[in-house]
């Protein structure tokens, strides 16, 4: 409900510009704001007009108009006079009042507040003031999940998430772009990292079952004040990007588990190119054949264990050793040695990062 003072200020400004007197009334005929004496306006006439099918009507020399809030009749506007100019100004006033209603609703709407909070569009004082008006607790344990859907504007996924969480006090489901749905989740004091990961996996399972859609889920760290929600969102967003680059096989990625990938993600491309030129002067991982890459990845998966790697690759131990020595000759790195293996692993991750950044022209 818009404050009567705001309505009065608006019709006073219109009166000053157009010299047309205006009055805004509720559906029972009570005056909310006016620029003229309203003794001639009878409440029963206002109620009769409100119940009629007409959107505008001339009654006893006054133009009556209906003001709607999303198809719901909200107020009655009365313009003094019955000329064409009065009718035109009355329509302008109705349009302004309806826009004012929309703006007022958005200002105090929780969804709009959470969106602006996530995107850092609010001053600190506004965060606290609006949270108080919307009765959202300032201090609470919260975390942000980002759910990336396969298709843009996936309404089934959005509706499924809203049915799961929106009715729960403290949880908010919203979106800030076409492909990502955001869940601001209220947590218990004793929720562990395992529980946070379990929630993410539940999201994947539920959307796969209920909405029949494939998703990737990332999440930030737990924050304790409402002003820090944007921090958790930025962490979740980074986790989504880093997960696509370095952990593409994972459909759930948490910010706290990004490891060295988070560090590489923040490196500038020129520095990455310099590093690659130093490590691989003649040959780069792009030139490796599929067999070599499979051998390298499997060797890393098995923590540099030659015997276990040869068993999983179904090759003789000597064959694996031969491949590793061949790799050493071409690159100068013996990945059986920890330091060289670390350098090689980082180099592979840097290559993936550079490909990703160039693909999307970051």
Protein Blocks (a to p, Z undefined) as FASTA:
>chain_A
ZZfklmmmmmmmmmmmnopacddddfkopafbdcbdfklpcfklmmmmmmmmbfbdceeh
iacddddeehiafbdcddedjbfklmmmmmmmmmmmmmmmmmmmmmmgmklmmmmmmnop
acfklmmmmmmmnopafbdcddddddddfbghilklmmmmmmmmmmpghiacddfbfkbc
cddddddfklcfklmmmmmmmmmmmmmmmnopacddddddddfbfklmmmmmmmmmmmmm
mmmmmmmmbcbdcfklnmmmlmmmmpcfklmmmmmmmmmmmbcfklpcfklmmmmmmmmm
noopaklmmmmnopafklmmmmmmmmmmmnopafkbmklmmmmmmmmmmmmmmmmmmmno
ZZ
